[in-house]
Amino acid sequence: MSRPIISINNLSKRYVLRHSVGRERIYGDFGFSLRGSVSEALYSARRFFRAGATTDRVTRKSDFWALRDVEFDVERGKVVGLIGRNGAGKSTMLKILSRIVDPTTGSIHLRGRVASLLEVGTGFHPELSGRENIYLNGAILGMKRVEIRRKFDEIVAFSEVEQFLDTPVKRYSSGMFVRLAFAVAAHLEPEILIVDEVLAVGDYSFQKKCLGKMRDVASGDGRTVLFVSHNMGALSQLCDEGVLLENGRVTMIGPVESVVKSYMKSGVGSNAAASEFPEDPAKDGQFLSVEVLHQDEGHASDFTCDEPIKLRFRYKVRRPITESYLTFYLQNQEGTRVLYSDVRDLDQEIPERIGVGVHTFDVTIPPRLLGATTYLLTVGSAGKYAGVIDHHYDCCEFTLRDLAIQDQSRPGVLSIQLPWKHEETPLAEVAN
């Protein structure tokens, strides 16, 4: 029996947080790193020079375990999805596998060439042309010059930026930039590919293209892939197995369909029909609250398929954002994204009118549209030039029940009752 291409044994990662009481500041201790040493030296110097001043600041330390006793193997040629909510430890795991950070305890054995795609566009230089950045970024990602030259035409064709290839990338639109960056990274040929949330780049058509490319890499080339995404549909399509992380620990390993269902069900009950979010002055715009309401304006997480569902979003704009807009989508327990909408459904000109202030938006989902199951709501906001402004995954949940059908469910994503037409022909007439 062949050895697994990735072996993770008793892996843990601890961060030490320093809290300064009296001045609301938190210092992160990243172990024996240069950053940690410099921060410690500066902090000590400041305390020394202020020794004569009176202060009531007290320093406390606390441990934060991003990962705790993680252990699993990945067989060669498998595509494994790391699944979990924000803060579960997925990105920390990938950073350790990519040798960006060191684990506190435990070990990892990688038996093959590794390439990481953790952030699209890392290493791109704005003053260099698209052509020059292909060679630069390819080298940073571990490709040899001869390999880049051999794949150059394929990369350019995939990115769809041939016309602007010799233009400095600082003049590219955000969409052109990410298309070129993903095109370079997607044509790596490692034995182990580590991918973190890179399929949500560019417009819808390019996202479909990215998903198709990742599917080809996963199924056709026989590479081992570790894949992180909040898109449960993409995970279900691409992955063979899933690893569920909760609070830094592995809680389930198995076929990806089973792990996705377990992940989706884990949110039911903990997510409420209303969510409020703490204000963050650093954000130009942010959601203040999201609510799921009955017709009588009462909060609800249980509906029948024959009644409307009202979604209410309160959104605060602190500073003007050019052409900003709000979006939401619903996922069922299998991770399928069944409904998507954004504020431009109301009016194509609305992004120009979302000015500084607090805005309230109501969206009504009509009766008999969605099938009977539990749904998780994700909201987000973005700007044409600013990119993602604010985002909250699975912030609310609600369940639909079909009371019109006794002793059985109405299977399917939709619950629309179609107008059947009925005609009866007597058998005697059929015989004639």
N, C-alpha and C positions, 0 to 999 in steps of 0.2 A: 504493500500500500504506500502510495507516494505521500511525502510530507506536505502539510498545508503550506501555501505560499505566504500566508500571514499567520503568525502565532502571537496572541496577546495573553500575557500571563500576569495575573494579580496586579493589574495596572491601576495606579492611583495618582492623582495630581492635586496638590494642595497649594492654595494661595494664602498668604498672611495679609490680612487687612488691618491697617492701623487707623483707628478712629480718634480724631482730635475733638474732644468735647469742649464746647465753648466757642469754637469756630467750626462751622459745618464743613468739614473737609475730611476726605477719606484717602488714605495713602495705600497703594497696593504694593506689597512686597513680592517680587517675582523671583524669590530664591537668590542664588548666588550669581546673578546676572550683572552686567555692567550697569544697566539701568537701575537695578535695585541698589547697587553699591553707591552710585552717584546720588540717588535720591536720599539714601541714608546719610551720606556725608553732608549734603546740603541742609538736611533737616537738623543734624547735630550742630552745624555751624550757626544756624539761625537761633537755636536754643542757647548757644554759648554767648552770642552777642546780645541777646535779650535777657541775659541772666539777671541784670540789675532791674529790669522792668517788672512791674507787678502784673501777673496774669493768672487767671483761674483756669487755664487750659489744662486738661488732663488727657494723657494719651493712653488708649487701650488698644490691645491687639486681639484679633480673633481669627480663627482658622476657617477657611472656606474650601471645601473639597469639591472641586469641579468634576472629578472622577473618583470612584471608590471601588476597589477590588474588581475591576473589569477583567473578564476572561472569556475569550472565544477564539476560534480558528476560522480561517477562510480558505477554502479549497481552491486550487488553481482553476481558472476559467469561470469562476462564479461571479455573479453580480449581486452585491449585498447592499441593502439600503439601511442606513442608520436613521432611526425614526424616534422622534421625541419632541417635546415642546421646547420653546425658547428657554435656555438655561439648563437643559437636561445634560449637557456635556458633549454634544455632537461635534461642534467645531473644535473644542479642546482636543477631542480624540483625533480628529484629522490633523490638527497642528502637531501633535506628538508623532503621528505616523509620518508626517512630512518633515520631521526633524527641525521644526521651527522652535518648539519648546521641549524641555526635558521632563520626563515623568518624575514624580517624587519617589515612588516605589514601583517595583515591577519591571517587566521587560517586554520588548517587542522584537520579533524576528521576522525580517522581510527577506524573502528569497527571490529577488528579481529586481529589475530596474524600475524605479518609482518616479512618477510624474504627478504633480499636484496642480489642480485647477481650483484654487480657493477663492480667488477674486479676479474677475475678468479685467484685463488691462493693466495688471501690475507690471511695472517696468517699462511702460510706454513713455517715450520722451516727447513732449508737446512740440518741440522745435524741429524734430526729425520728420521726414516724410513717411507716408504709409509704407513705402518700399523699404526704407531703412529700419523702420520699427518692426517689420516682419523678421528681419535678420536679428535685430537686437533682442526682441521678445522671445524669438525661437531659441536663441542662445541661453537666455535666462532660464527658460523652461527645460533646458537640457538637450536640445536638438543640436546635432552637428551641422556645420556649414553645408556639407555636401547633402545632408538630409533636407535642410531647408531649401536648397537650390532645386532638389528633385521634386519637392512638393510645392514650390512657389506658385506655379500657375493654378494648381488646385486650390490653394489657400485664397488666392485673389478671386477666383471664380466663385468660391463659396461665400466670400464676404460681400460681393456685389459692389465693390468700390473701385473698379478698374479705372474709371474716368478720373479719379482723384488720387491715384496711387502715388504721384510725385508731389502732392500737396502736403505741407506740414499738418500733422494731425490736430494741432491746436485750432485749425479752421474747420475741422470735421464737426458735424452735428453729433449729439450724444449717441444717436442710433448708429451712425456710421462708425463711430469709435468702438462701440461694443461689438458690432458685427465683425470688424477686422480683428479685434482682440480674441473673440471666441474662435474665429476661423483658424488663427495660429494655434491656439491651445487644443482645438479639436483634432488637429492632424498630428499630434504626438503619437509615438509608437512605443510606449513603455509596456512592461509586463504587468505592472500594477498602476492603475489610474485612480487617483483620489479626487473626487468632484464634490464641491460644496455650493449648492444653490446657484448654478450658473445658467439654468434653462429659462430664467425669467429675464432675458435680455432682449432688447430690440422690440420690434412690433410683433403683432400676432403671427404673421406669415413667417417671420424669421424664427420665432419661438418654435413653430411647427418644424421648421428646417433643423433647428438645433436638436429637438427631440428625436427626429429621424436619424441624425448623425450619431447621437449617443446610442440609439437602438442598434445601429450598424456596428458601432464599436463594441457594444456589449455582446451581441449575438453572433456577428459575422467574423470578428477578428479573434475571438477566443481569449480576450484579455480578462484579467481580474479587476473588477471595478468596485470601489467603495463609494457610495452615492448618498448624499444628504440633500433632501428637499422637503418642503412643506406641501408640495403638490402630490397628494396621495395617489392620484391617477397616474402620474408619471412614474412614481415608485412601483406601482402595481404592474405597469407595462414593461418596465426595464429590468426589474430585479427578480432574482430567483429566491433569495432568502431575505429576511429582515431581522434586525437587532433593535429591540425597543429599550431606550434609555429613559430612566426617570430619576431625577435628582442625582445624576452621576453614577447610577448603578444600572446594570443590565437586569431587566425584569422578564424578558422573553426573547427567545431565539427560535426561529422556525420559518415555514413557508411565508412569503411576503404577504399573501392574502390574509392569513391568520393574524399576523402581527399588525397589519393595518387596521383590521377590525378591532383588535384589542386596544390599539391606540385611540381609535375613534370613540369606543365605548368608555374609555377612561375619562374622557372629558364630560360625559353626560352626568349631571348631578353636581359637578364642581363648577361648571359654567352656569351662570344665572341668566334670567331673562333681561337683566340690566347690568351694564358694566360702566363704571366711572374710572377715569384715568387721571393720575396726578399731573398737575400742570408742570410743563418743562419750558422755562423761559428761553432755552437755547433753540427751540424749534420755531421756525417762522409760522407754522400752522400746526394744529393738533386737534384730535378728537377729545372732547371733554366727556362725552357719554354716548352710549349706544343702548337702545331700548327695544324690546320686542313687546308689542302691545295688542290687546284685544280691541274690538270696535269701541268699547266703553272707556278706552284709554288706560285700562288696568294692565299691569305687567302680567305676562303669561308665558309659560313654557310648554303648555299643552293646548293643542287646537284640534278641531275636526277638519277634515278635508273640505267641508262645505262652508267654511267661514274664512273671511279675509284675514291676512296677517299684516299688521302695520309695523314697519321699522322706522325708528326715529334716531337721527344722528344730530348731535350738537357739536359744532366745529368752530374753533377759535382761530382767527388770523391775526397775528401780532404785527407782521410786516408784509408789505405788498409782495405778491408772488405772481409773476407773469403766467397767465393761462393755467391756473391750478384747477384741479378737479378731484372729486371724491368718487370712490368705487366701493363695491361690495360684491362678495360671492358667497354662495352656499355650497357646502359639501355634505354628502350623505355619509353613512357609516362605513361604506366601502372606499371612501376617499374620492369618489367621483364628484367633480365640480358640476353641479346640475343647473346653476343659475348665476349669471353675472350681469351686473348693470353698473353704469356710472351716471353722474349728474348730467352729462350731456344728453341723456335720454329725455330730460326735461326740456332742455333748450341748448342748441349748439353754441349760443353766445353766453351761456351762464358762466363759463370760466373767467370771462372778463369782468363779471360783476361780483365775484367772491372777494370783496375788499376787506380791509381791516375791520374787525368786529367779531361778534359771535353770531353764527348762522345756525338755523335749525332746518333740517330737511326731513320730510316724511315720505316714505315709499310704501305703497300698499301692494302686497302680493295677492292677486285675486283668488277666489275659491276654486277648487278643483283644478289647480294647475300642477301642484306637486304631489308625488306619491306619498303614501303613509309610511313614514320612517322618522328617524331623528336627524336633524340638520345642525351643522355648526356654521356660524356666521363669522366671516373675516372682513374687516374694513381697511381701507387704505386711502391715502391721498398722495398726489404727485403733481408735478409741474412740468410744463413742456421743456423747460431748460433746467429746472432744479432737480429732476429725477424724483425719487421717493422722498416724501416729506414726513409722513407718519403712517404706521402700519400696526395692526393688531390682529394676530391670528386667533381664530376660535374664541372670540371674546364673548359670544352668547350662544345658547343652544335652545332649540325648541323641538317638540315632537308633534307630528301630525297623525291622527287616527281616523280611519275610514269607518264611520258608523253606518254607512249605507249598505255595507256588505256584511252579512252575518257569518261568523265562524270561519272566516278566511280573510286573508289580506289581498289587496289588489296589487299584484306585482308590477314592477316597472318604475321608471324614474318619474313619469307623468301620471296624473290622476284625472285627466280630462275625459269626460263622458261624451263620446262621439254620437252624432245623430244617425243611428241605423235606420235604414228604410226596409220595410217588411212587405213582401208580397207572397201570397199563397196560391198555388195552382192545384186544383183537385187532381187526384191520380187519373180519373177518367179522362180529363182533358189532355193530360200528358200522354196517355196511351193512344189517343187519337192524333 
